[in-house]
């Protein structure tokens, strides 16, 4: 055996057999890291493909694939006589030793206590553990189920997007523009489902609906004397108004959404989620939407319509038309997203509004990130144009309807004292436990048994919110784990 074959390569290339990355990719990563860290020096030989395959207990083809790729990238040099060796340096690498005197524990001499103006970390918000996928019963909201993701279709659109003639369309700097093909697909395939017809200059793409709301909070901060928001409602919308120091009024959410009454008086803007309201899952009927728009006209306020999960419906229902669809004055600012349907990680949202509004929002967006990732927009455009988006909506609606029945049946059986309205769509259930039940405390205990859910108090703006509400999401939990998860939750609550 050659000397280089005697190195502890199983330590240099530790492999995770069940990782999402293929073994040949892990081998490449390990060798690249060793080269850049100077643990493998230039011109040093490395094991033969057969020897490394034996040391790592993988197939020889796996190592061959890794070596070939590393040679193409310039990290290895193949020699017919002596095998592979490390190439000459590709360039200067960063030092692994910190500069002399640099503090590694964060205990520097600078005091930031009186220099931090924005303390968003102190705001109340709904959070989930970073390892939520390790929980056996993840009743979390807004997360994906890998088994429902259209992997083959997504792989196809990725391959189409990297063809030579396609790359030139999105790889460059679009400045403050959006991918015209994606805008076209929004106009033709997505917005019409909501009854909305818009020109290209009335649409702005954002990094999800969260960035859309951030842009709008900046847009209105100088002129909004009072903003109406839902109670309970989306915590980070409330936090944006805290951050921008925008006065707001909490408007109770009733059975048919927010009540059109004197609570709206004096508001300049009213933010609503008419479909599967966050967190109550309430769907505002057409009559209530029309009444809200009439109030906006008579009282001269603007409606910001956050229309997420509007397409996830059960029993093949037709979606209730968006408020924006019967807005003849341009009084409604519409916010949409592909996060809850396609993939949250893509971070694709959009705003539809009067072109004068979009012009200013586009200028604001440019100050934050210049333009969103054009590659994601192009991938989404191809996905929609090939009909995959419509198919996915149908598939998700069917899967979520089944899970909704499983979770409601289990809740009726094992949580008889808990009250809720069965969902007609969406991906979550809002529940009310008996008075005196502290669901935040229950959540901490339940997590020890692998049950994860959202406690409800963080959705309220009051200083002393009710503690007996909670939300169960079912977009990311497997069917067979729903009933056992509810049983485990019931045992924890002991109702």
C-alpha positions as CSV (number, residue, x, y, z in Angstrom):
1,X,0.0,0.0,0.0
2,X,1.3,3.5,-0.9
3,X,2.1,5.9,2.0
4,X,-0.8,8.2,1.1
5,X,-3.2,5.3,1.4
6,X,-2.3,4.9,5.0
7,X,-3.6,8.3,6.1
8,X,-6.8,8.2,8.3
9,X,-9.1,9.1,5.4
10,X,-12.1,7.8,7.2
11,X,-11.5,10.8,9.6
12,X,-10.7,13.2,6.9
13,X,-13.9,12.3,5.1
14,X,-16.5,11.5,7.7
15,X,-19.7,10.4,5.9
16,X,-23.3,10.7,7.0
17,X,-25.0,7.7,5.4
18,X,-28.5,9.1,5.8
19,X,-27.8,12.7,5.0
20,X,-29.6,14.6,2.3
21,X,-26.3,15.1,0.3
22,X,-25.1,12.1,-1.8
23,X,-21.9,10.4,-0.6
24,X,-19.9,11.6,-3.6
25,X,-20.8,15.2,-2.7
26,X,-19.7,14.7,0.9
27,X,-16.4,13.3,-0.3
28,X,-15.9,16.3,-2.5
29,X,-16.7,18.7,0.3
30,X,-14.3,17.0,2.7
31,X,-11.4,17.1,0.2
32,X,-12.1,20.7,-0.8
33,X,-12.1,21.7,2.8
34,X,-8.9,19.8,3.5
35,X,-7.2,21.5,0.6
36,X,-8.4,25.0,1.5
37,X,-7.4,24.4,5.2
38,X,-3.9,23.3,4.1
39,X,-4.4,19.8,5.5
40,X,-3.7,18.5,2.0
41,X,-0.7,20.3,0.6
42,X,-0.1,21.1,-3.1
43,X,1.4,18.1,-5.1
44,X,0.6,15.7,-2.3
45,X,-0.8,12.4,-3.6
46,X,-4.1,11.1,-2.6
47,X,-5.3,7.5,-2.4
48,X,-6.4,5.6,-5.5
49,X,-10.1,5.4,-6.1
50,X,-10.1,1.7,-5.1
51,X,-8.1,2.4,-1.8
52,X,-10.3,5.3,-0.8
53,X,-13.5,3.3,-1.6
54,X,-12.3,0.5,0.6
55,X,-11.3,2.9,3.5
56,X,-14.7,4.7,3.4
57,X,-16.7,1.5,2.6
58,X,-18.4,3.0,-0.5
59,X,-18.5,1.9,-4.1
60,X,-15.5,2.7,-6.3
61,X,-17.8,4.6,-8.7
62,X,-18.7,7.0,-5.9
63,X,-15.1,7.9,-5.4
64,X,-14.5,8.1,-9.2
65,X,-17.4,10.5,-9.5
66,X,-16.0,12.7,-6.7
67,X,-12.4,12.7,-8.1
68,X,-13.6,13.5,-11.6
69,X,-15.5,16.5,-10.4
70,X,-12.6,17.7,-8.2
71,X,-10.3,17.4,-11.2
72,X,-12.7,19.5,-13.4
73,X,-12.8,22.2,-10.7
74,X,-9.0,22.3,-10.4
75,X,-8.5,20.9,-6.9
76,X,-7.0,17.6,-8.1
77,X,-4.7,16.7,-11.0
78,X,-5.0,13.3,-12.7
79,X,-1.7,11.7,-13.7
80,X,-1.8,8.5,-15.8
81,X,1.3,7.1,-14.0
82,X,0.9,8.2,-10.4
83,X,-2.8,8.7,-10.0
84,X,-4.4,11.8,-8.5
85,X,-2.6,14.5,-6.5
86,X,-3.5,17.9,-5.1
87,X,-3.2,20.7,-7.5
88,X,-1.2,23.9,-7.1
89,X,-3.0,26.6,-5.0
90,X,-6.0,28.0,-6.6
91,X,-5.5,31.3,-4.8
92,X,-4.9,32.7,-1.3
93,X,-7.0,31.1,1.4
94,X,-8.1,32.8,4.6
95,X,-6.0,32.2,7.7
96,X,-7.5,29.7,10.2
97,X,-5.8,31.6,13.1
98,X,-7.5,34.7,14.5
99,X,-5.5,37.9,14.5
100,X,-3.5,38.5,17.6
101,X,-5.6,40.0,20.4
102,X,-8.9,39.3,18.7
103,X,-11.6,38.4,21.3
104,X,-13.2,35.0,20.5
105,X,-15.8,35.0,23.3
106,X,-17.6,38.2,22.2
107,X,-16.4,40.1,25.3
108,X,-15.0,43.1,23.6
109,X,-14.6,46.6,25.1
110,X,-17.4,48.2,23.1
111,X,-20.6,48.9,25.0
112,X,-23.6,48.8,22.7
113,X,-26.3,49.1,25.4
114,X,-27.1,52.8,24.6
115,X,-26.3,52.6,20.9
116,X,-28.9,50.2,19.7
117,X,-32.1,52.0,18.5
118,X,-34.1,49.1,17.2
119,X,-34.7,46.3,19.7
120,X,-36.8,43.9,17.6
121,X,-35.5,41.0,19.6
122,X,-37.7,42.0,22.5
123,X,-40.9,41.8,20.5
124,X,-43.3,39.0,21.1
125,X,-43.4,36.5,18.2
126,X,-44.3,33.0,17.3
127,X,-41.1,30.9,16.9
128,X,-40.4,27.2,16.4
129,X,-37.3,25.3,17.3
130,X,-34.7,25.1,14.5
131,X,-34.8,21.3,14.8
132,X,-38.6,21.1,14.5
133,X,-38.2,18.4,11.8
134,X,-36.8,16.1,14.5
135,X,-40.0,16.2,16.5
136,X,-42.3,13.2,16.0
137,X,-45.5,15.2,16.1
138,X,-44.7,18.6,14.4
139,X,-48.1,20.4,14.5
140,X,-46.2,23.5,13.2
141,X,-47.7,26.0,10.8
142,X,-46.5,27.1,7.4
143,X,-43.8,24.3,6.9
144,X,-43.5,21.8,4.2
145,X,-43.8,18.1,3.8
146,X,-41.0,16.7,1.6
147,X,-43.3,13.9,0.5
148,X,-45.7,16.4,-1.1
149,X,-43.0,18.5,-2.9
150,X,-43.0,17.9,-6.7
151,X,-39.3,17.0,-6.9
152,X,-39.3,15.6,-10.4
153,X,-41.1,18.6,-11.8
154,X,-38.9,21.0,-9.9
155,X,-35.8,19.2,-11.2
156,X,-37.1,19.6,-14.8
157,X,-37.6,23.4,-14.4
158,X,-34.1,23.7,-12.9
159,X,-32.7,22.0,-15.9
160,X,-34.6,24.2,-18.3
161,X,-33.5,27.3,-16.4
162,X,-29.8,26.5,-16.8
163,X,-29.8,26.0,-20.5
164,X,-27.5,28.4,-22.3
165,X,-30.3,30.5,-23.9
166,X,-32.1,30.7,-20.5
167,X,-29.2,31.6,-18.3
168,X,-28.6,35.0,-20.0
169,X,-32.2,36.0,-19.1
170,X,-31.8,35.7,-15.3
171,X,-28.1,35.5,-14.4
172,X,-27.5,39.2,-14.8
173,X,-28.4,42.2,-12.8
174,X,-32.1,43.2,-13.4
175,X,-31.5,46.4,-11.4
176,X,-35.0,47.2,-9.9
177,X,-37.0,45.1,-12.4
178,X,-38.6,41.7,-12.1
179,X,-38.4,38.7,-14.4
180,X,-41.0,39.5,-17.1
181,X,-41.8,35.8,-17.6
182,X,-42.8,35.5,-14.0
183,X,-44.9,38.7,-14.1
184,X,-46.7,37.2,-17.1
185,X,-47.4,34.0,-15.3
186,X,-48.8,35.9,-12.3
187,X,-51.0,37.9,-14.7
188,X,-52.2,34.8,-16.6
189,X,-52.3,31.9,-14.1
190,X,-52.2,33.1,-10.5
191,X,-54.0,36.4,-10.1
192,X,-57.0,35.5,-12.3
193,X,-57.8,32.6,-9.9
194,X,-58.5,35.4,-7.3
195,X,-60.5,37.5,-9.8
196,X,-57.6,40.0,-10.2
197,X,-56.5,41.5,-13.5
198,X,-53.4,43.7,-13.3
199,X,-50.9,45.4,-15.6
200,X,-47.2,44.7,-15.3
201,X,-46.6,48.1,-13.8
202,X,-49.1,47.2,-11.0
203,X,-47.1,44.2,-9.7
204,X,-44.0,44.1,-7.5
205,X,-42.2,40.8,-6.5
206,X,-41.0,40.6,-3.0
207,X,-39.0,38.1,-0.8
208,X,-42.2,36.6,0.5
209,X,-45.2,38.4,2.1
210,X,-43.1,39.4,5.1
211,X,-40.9,41.7,3.0
212,X,-44.1,43.0,1.4
213,X,-45.4,44.0,4.8
214,X,-42.0,45.6,5.7
215,X,-42.0,47.7,2.6
216,X,-45.6,48.8,3.3
217,X,-44.8,49.7,6.9
218,X,-42.1,52.1,5.5
219,X,-44.4,53.3,2.8
220,X,-47.1,54.4,5.2
221,X,-45.2,55.5,8.3
222,X,-45.1,59.2,7.5
223,X,-48.9,59.5,6.8
224,X,-50.6,56.8,8.8
225,X,-52.1,58.4,11.9
226,X,-53.9,55.1,12.9
227,X,-53.8,51.6,11.4
228,X,-56.3,48.8,12.1
229,X,-55.0,45.3,12.5
230,X,-56.7,42.0,13.4
231,X,-56.9,40.7,17.0
232,X,-55.7,38.0,17.3
233,X,-53.5,38.5,14.3
234,X,-50.1,38.0,12.8
235,X,-47.5,39.0,15.4
236,X,-44.8,40.2,13.1
237,X,-47.2,42.6,11.4
238,X,-47.8,44.1,14.8
239,X,-44.0,44.1,15.4
240,X,-43.4,46.0,12.2
241,X,-45.7,48.8,13.5
242,X,-43.9,48.9,16.8
243,X,-40.6,49.2,14.9
244,X,-41.9,52.0,12.7
245,X,-43.7,53.6,15.6
246,X,-47.0,53.5,13.7
247,X,-50.1,53.8,16.0
248,X,-52.4,50.9,15.5
249,X,-55.8,49.7,16.8
250,X,-56.6,46.1,17.4
251,X,-59.9,45.1,15.7
252,X,-61.5,41.9,17.1
253,X,-61.8,38.9,14.7
254,X,-65.3,37.4,14.9
255,X,-66.9,34.5,13.2
256,X,-66.9,36.2,9.8
257,X,-63.6,38.1,10.2
258,X,-63.2,41.6,11.5
259,X,-66.4,43.4,12.4
260,X,-67.2,46.4,10.2
261,X,-68.2,48.9,12.9
262,X,-66.9,52.0,14.7
263,X,-63.6,50.3,15.4
264,X,-62.6,51.3,11.8
265,X,-63.4,54.9,12.4
266,X,-60.3,57.1,12.1
267,X,-58.1,54.4,10.5
268,X,-56.0,55.4,7.5
269,X,-55.2,51.7,6.7
270,X,-56.8,48.4,7.6
271,X,-54.8,45.2,7.3
272,X,-56.8,42.0,6.9
273,X,-56.4,38.3,6.0
274,X,-59.8,37.4,4.6
275,X,-58.8,33.8,3.8
276,X,-57.9,31.3,6.6
277,X,-57.1,34.3,8.9
278,X,-53.9,34.0,10.9
279,X,-54.3,32.4,13.4
280,X,-58.1,31.8,13.7
281,X,-58.5,30.3,10.2
282,X,-61.7,32.3,9.8
283,X,-62.8,32.9,6.2
284,X,-64.5,36.2,5.5
285,X,-67.6,35.7,3.4
286,X,-68.3,37.8,0.3
287,X,-70.9,40.0,2.0
288,X,-68.4,40.9,4.8
289,X,-65.7,41.7,2.2
290,X,-68.1,43.9,0.3
291,X,-69.1,45.7,3.5
292,X,-65.5,46.3,4.4
293,X,-64.8,47.8,1.0
294,X,-67.9,50.0,1.2
295,X,-66.6,51.2,4.6
296,X,-63.2,52.0,3.1
297,X,-64.8,54.1,0.4
298,X,-67.1,56.0,2.8
299,X,-64.5,56.5,5.5
300,X,-61.6,57.0,3.1
301,X,-59.2,54.3,4.3
302,X,-57.0,51.8,2.4
303,X,-57.3,48.1,2.7
304,X,-54.2,45.9,2.7
305,X,-55.4,42.4,1.8
306,X,-53.0,39.6,2.8
307,X,-54.5,36.7,0.8
308,X,-52.4,33.7,1.7
309,X,-53.6,30.1,1.4
310,X,-56.6,31.3,-0.6
311,X,-56.2,28.4,-3.0
312,X,-56.1,25.6,-0.5
313,X,-59.8,24.6,-0.3
314,X,-61.6,21.4,0.6
315,X,-64.5,19.7,-1.1
316,X,-63.6,21.4,-4.5
317,X,-65.0,24.7,-3.3
318,X,-64.6,27.8,-5.4
319,X,-62.5,30.5,-3.6
320,X,-64.3,33.6,-2.4
321,X,-63.3,36.5,-4.7
322,X,-60.5,38.6,-3.3
323,X,-61.5,42.1,-2.1
324,X,-59.1,43.4,-4.7
325,X,-61.2,41.8,-7.4
326,X,-64.1,44.2,-6.9
327,X,-62.0,47.2,-6.1
328,X,-62.8,49.8,-8.8
329,X,-60.9,52.7,-7.1
330,X,-57.5,51.2,-6.6
331,X,-58.2,51.4,-2.8
332,X,-56.9,47.9,-2.1
333,X,-53.3,46.9,-1.8
334,X,-53.1,43.1,-2.4
335,X,-50.3,40.9,-1.0
336,X,-49.9,37.4,-2.2
337,X,-47.3,34.6,-1.8
338,X,-46.2,31.3,-3.1
339,X,-44.7,30.3,0.2
340,X,-47.6,28.2,1.6
341,X,-48.2,26.4,-1.7
342,X,-44.9,26.0,-3.6
343,X,-42.1,26.4,-1.1
344,X,-41.4,28.7,1.8
345,X,-37.7,28.6,1.1
346,X,-38.1,30.2,-2.3
347,X,-39.3,33.4,-0.6
348,X,-41.5,34.6,-3.4
349,X,-44.3,37.1,-2.7
350,X,-45.9,39.9,-4.6
351,X,-47.8,43.1,-4.2
352,X,-50.6,44.3,-6.6
353,X,-51.5,47.9,-6.3
354,X,-52.0,51.1,-8.2
355,X,-49.0,51.8,-10.4
356,X,-48.1,55.0,-8.5
357,X,-47.9,52.9,-5.3
358,X,-45.8,50.2,-7.0
359,X,-43.4,52.8,-8.4
360,X,-42.6,54.0,-4.9
361,X,-42.5,50.5,-3.4
362,X,-40.1,49.4,-6.2
363,X,-37.8,52.3,-5.2
364,X,-37.9,51.3,-1.6
365,X,-37.2,47.7,-2.5
366,X,-34.1,48.8,-4.4
367,X,-32.7,50.4,-1.2
368,X,-33.0,47.1,0.6
369,X,-31.8,44.4,-1.8
370,X,-31.8,46.1,-5.3
371,X,-33.8,43.2,-6.7
372,X,-35.1,39.8,-5.6
373,X,-33.3,36.6,-6.8
374,X,-34.1,36.4,-10.5
375,X,-33.3,32.7,-10.6
376,X,-36.1,31.9,-8.2
377,X,-38.5,34.0,-10.2
378,X,-37.6,32.2,-13.4
379,X,-38.0,28.8,-11.8
380,X,-41.4,29.7,-10.5
381,X,-42.4,31.1,-13.9
382,X,-41.5,27.8,-15.6
383,X,-43.2,25.8,-12.9
384,X,-46.4,27.7,-13.4
385,X,-46.3,27.8,-17.2
386,X,-45.9,24.0,-17.4
387,X,-49.1,23.5,-15.4
388,X,-47.3,22.1,-12.4
389,X,-48.6,24.8,-10.0
390,X,-52.2,24.0,-10.7
391,X,-51.5,20.3,-10.2
392,X,-49.7,21.1,-6.9
393,X,-52.6,23.1,-5.6
394,X,-55.0,20.2,-6.2
395,X,-52.6,17.8,-4.6
396,X,-52.1,19.9,-1.5
397,X,-55.8,20.6,-1.2
398,X,-56.5,16.8,-1.3
399,X,-53.7,16.0,1.2
400,X,-54.6,18.7,3.6
401,X,-58.3,17.9,3.5
402,X,-57.5,14.3,4.6
403,X,-55.2,15.6,7.4
404,X,-57.9,18.1,8.5
405,X,-60.4,15.3,8.9
406,X,-57.8,13.2,10.8
407,X,-57.0,16.0,13.2
408,X,-60.5,17.1,13.8
409,X,-61.7,13.5,14.4
410,X,-58.9,12.9,16.8
411,X,-59.5,16.3,18.6
412,X,-63.2,15.5,19.0
413,X,-62.4,12.1,20.4
414,X,-59.4,12.8,22.7
415,X,-59.9,16.5,23.5
416,X,-63.6,16.7,24.1
417,X,-63.4,19.9,26.2
418,X,-61.5,21.8,23.5
419,X,-63.6,23.9,21.1
420,X,-62.8,24.6,17.5
421,X,-64.4,25.2,14.1
422,X,-63.6,22.6,11.5
423,X,-61.5,24.1,8.7
424,X,-62.8,24.6,5.2
425,X,-59.4,24.9,3.8
426,X,-55.8,26.0,4.7
427,X,-53.4,24.0,6.8
428,X,-54.1,24.7,10.4
429,X,-56.7,24.5,13.2
430,X,-57.3,27.1,15.9
431,X,-58.5,25.7,19.2
432,X,-59.7,27.0,22.6
433,X,-59.0,25.0,25.7
434,X,-61.0,25.4,28.9
435,X,-60.5,28.6,30.9
436,X,-57.5,28.4,33.1
437,X,-55.5,26.3,30.8
438,X,-52.0,27.7,30.1
439,X,-51.1,26.5,26.6
440,X,-47.7,28.2,26.7
441,X,-46.7,26.1,29.7
442,X,-48.4,23.0,28.1
443,X,-46.3,23.6,25.0
444,X,-43.1,23.5,26.9
445,X,-44.1,20.2,28.6
446,X,-45.4,18.7,25.3
447,X,-42.2,19.4,23.5
448,X,-40.5,16.9,25.9
449,X,-42.8,14.2,24.5
450,X,-42.1,15.2,20.8
451,X,-45.3,17.3,20.4
452,X,-44.9,20.7,18.9
453,X,-47.6,23.3,18.4
454,X,-48.1,27.1,18.6
455,X,-49.4,28.6,21.9
456,X,-52.0,31.3,21.2
457,X,-51.1,34.1,23.5
458,X,-48.5,35.6,21.2
459,X,-51.1,36.3,18.6
460,X,-52.8,38.9,20.9
461,X,-51.5,42.4,21.4
462,X,-52.9,42.9,24.9
463,X,-50.5,43.0,27.9
464,X,-52.5,40.1,29.4
465,X,-53.6,37.9,26.5
466,X,-55.8,34.8,27.0
467,X,-53.6,31.7,27.5
468,X,-56.1,29.0,26.6
469,X,-55.8,29.3,22.8
470,X,-53.5,27.2,20.6
471,X,-52.9,26.4,16.9
472,X,-52.3,23.0,15.3
473,X,-50.7,23.0,11.9
474,X,-51.0,19.9,9.7
475,X,-49.0,20.8,6.6
476,X,-45.8,19.0,7.7
477,X,-47.0,16.1,9.9
478,X,-47.4,12.7,8.4
479,X,-50.9,11.2,8.3
480,X,-50.1,8.3,10.5
481,X,-48.7,10.5,13.2
482,X,-51.7,12.8,13.6
483,X,-53.9,10.7,15.9
484,X,-50.9,9.5,18.1
485,X,-49.9,13.2,18.3
486,X,-53.3,14.3,19.5
487,X,-53.3,11.4,22.0
488,X,-49.9,12.5,23.4
489,X,-51.2,16.1,23.6
490,X,-54.3,15.0,25.4
491,X,-52.3,13.1,27.9
492,X,-50.2,16.2,28.5
493,X,-53.2,18.5,29.0
494,X,-55.1,16.0,31.1
495,X,-58.4,17.6,30.3
